[in-house]
């Protein structure tokens, strides 16, 4: 049976699945968020976080603590938990977990490329990279001082080399193309990860392909929204859409033609999920489309924990922790800026 099935799942992966379900139990509850929202300052928030699964993570940080510092410590904790799982995993779970780090690598490499184009010191930029997007040969990128040198190093030393080699040329490394490069790499990543999950079979294929297809549709809609009124042509826009998801095909054709926000709504009107998400945004002026996407992603990730014997829980845990950190940062910013009226506009998880 495929690795996504239950016949021999526990032999190699049952222990790590149990570990990640234990981590999931430490995700902040509605009661925890209610306590955080009652905090008068960031020191109170730190104290309340110490009573949760975060423990005394920030106890040695001098006061006053900043929002960025809180986010850094929270991120460090989830990175440590993820790495603890990754070091014990064997194939194919180890490969699956590697795929989860690729989006962070893409963002890190785009950051390094942007810095190189502006003559920034790469060694300084590496400190700003997301820790899950670091890789063994990252140090070799620091010797690059020009876009040409960085491009060669990426092709030789990074896990994303296959995507770069096929889709990105040296001539593409310009300020105008930087977001096109990011979206091109994400497209290749989503299609590759979707194919890989298909080879695993079982519940892993079912759950992960549903999540990845939603992610692909979300990116297609966001690309369309963000490219309206820019120099990106319809043909260029359509090449950035992943070839998976409910919108693939006719939906992509309609999105490529959209030249205003109303056209985007019309393009997805035949797809119940996205029609309802856009309607929610229209009905609630305090909510944007990205919030609606995040809420649905949280729903899909919660549902992933309802089944057993699959790898989707590892993906779901990582994404739920990301949302949790965004929630904590939002609450902290509202406290520090005295915007208590908006403090409850976070996205609940459990």
Secondary structure as the mmCIF struct_conf table of DSSP 4:
data_model
#
loop_
_struct_conf.conf_type_id
_struct_conf.id
_struct_conf.beg_label_comp_id
_struct_conf.beg_label_asym_id
_struct_conf.beg_label_seq_id
_struct_conf.end_label_comp_id
_struct_conf.end_label_asym_id
_struct_conf.end_label_seq_id
TURN_TY1_P TURN_TY1_P1 UNK A 3 UNK A 4
BEND BEND1 UNK A 5 UNK A 8
HELX_RH_AL_P HELX_RH_AL_P1 UNK A 9 UNK A 12
TURN_TY1_P TURN_TY1_P2 UNK A 13 UNK A 13
HELX_RH_AL_P HELX_RH_AL_P2 UNK A 14 UNK A 25
TURN_TY1_P TURN_TY1_P3 UNK A 26 UNK A 26
BEND BEND2 UNK A 27 UNK A 27
HELX_RH_AL_P HELX_RH_AL_P3 UNK A 30 UNK A 37
TURN_TY1_P TURN_TY1_P4 UNK A 38 UNK A 38
BEND BEND3 UNK A 40 UNK A 41
HELX_RH_AL_P HELX_RH_AL_P4 UNK A 42 UNK A 50
TURN_TY1_P TURN_TY1_P5 UNK A 51 UNK A 60
BEND BEND4 UNK A 61 UNK A 61
HELX_LH_PP_P HELX_LH_PP_P1 UNK A 62 UNK A 62
BEND BEND5 UNK A 63 UNK A 64
HELX_LH_PP_P HELX_LH_PP_P2 UNK A 65 UNK A 66
HELX_RH_AL_P HELX_RH_AL_P5 UNK A 67 UNK A 88
TURN_TY1_P TURN_TY1_P6 UNK A 91 UNK A 92
HELX_RH_AL_P HELX_RH_AL_P6 UNK A 93 UNK A 117
TURN_TY1_P TURN_TY1_P7 UNK A 118 UNK A 119
HELX_RH_AL_P HELX_RH_AL_P7 UNK A 122 UNK A 126
TURN_TY1_P TURN_TY1_P8 UNK A 127 UNK A 128
BEND BEND6 UNK A 129 UNK A 129
HELX_RH_3T_P HELX_RH_3T_P1 UNK A 131 UNK A 133
TURN_TY1_P TURN_TY1_P9 UNK A 136 UNK A 137
HELX_RH_AL_P HELX_RH_AL_P8 UNK A 138 UNK A 141
TURN_TY1_P TURN_TY1_P10 UNK A 142 UNK A 143
BEND BEND7 UNK A 146 UNK A 146
HELX_RH_AL_P HELX_RH_AL_P9 UNK A 147 UNK A 157
TURN_TY1_P TURN_TY1_P11 UNK A 159 UNK A 160
HELX_RH_AL_P HELX_RH_AL_P10 UNK A 161 UNK A 167
HELX_RH_3T_P HELX_RH_3T_P2 UNK A 170 UNK A 172
BEND BEND8 UNK A 174 UNK A 174
HELX_RH_3T_P HELX_RH_3T_P3 UNK A 175 UNK A 177
HELX_RH_AL_P HELX_RH_AL_P11 UNK A 178 UNK A 200
HELX_RH_AL_P HELX_RH_AL_P12 UNK A 202 UNK A 227
TURN_TY1_P TURN_TY1_P12 UNK A 228 UNK A 229
BEND BEND9 UNK A 230 UNK A 231
HELX_RH_AL_P HELX_RH_AL_P13 UNK A 234 UNK A 239
TURN_TY1_P TURN_TY1_P13 UNK A 240 UNK A 240
BEND BEND10 UNK A 241 UNK A 241
BEND BEND11 UNK A 243 UNK A 243
BEND BEND12 UNK A 245 UNK A 245
TURN_TY1_P TURN_TY1_P14 UNK A 246 UNK A 249
HELX_RH_AL_P HELX_RH_AL_P14 UNK A 250 UNK A 257
BEND BEND13 UNK A 260 UNK A 260
HELX_RH_AL_P HELX_RH_AL_P15 UNK A 261 UNK A 267
TURN_TY1_P TURN_TY1_P15 UNK A 268 UNK A 270
BEND BEND14 UNK A 271 UNK A 271
HELX_RH_AL_P HELX_RH_AL_P16 UNK A 272 UNK A 283
TURN_TY1_P TURN_TY1_P16 UNK A 285 UNK A 286
HELX_RH_AL_P HELX_RH_AL_P17 UNK A 289 UNK A 304
TURN_TY1_P TURN_TY1_P17 UNK A 305 UNK A 306
BEND BEND15 UNK A 307 UNK A 307
BEND BEND16 UNK A 309 UNK A 310
TURN_TY1_P TURN_TY1_P18 UNK A 311 UNK A 311
HELX_RH_AL_P HELX_RH_AL_P18 UNK A 312 UNK A 336
TURN_TY1_P TURN_TY1_P19 UNK A 337 UNK A 338
HELX_RH_3T_P HELX_RH_3T_P4 UNK A 340 UNK A 342
TURN_TY1_P TURN_TY1_P20 UNK A 343 UNK A 344
BEND BEND17 UNK A 346 UNK A 346
#
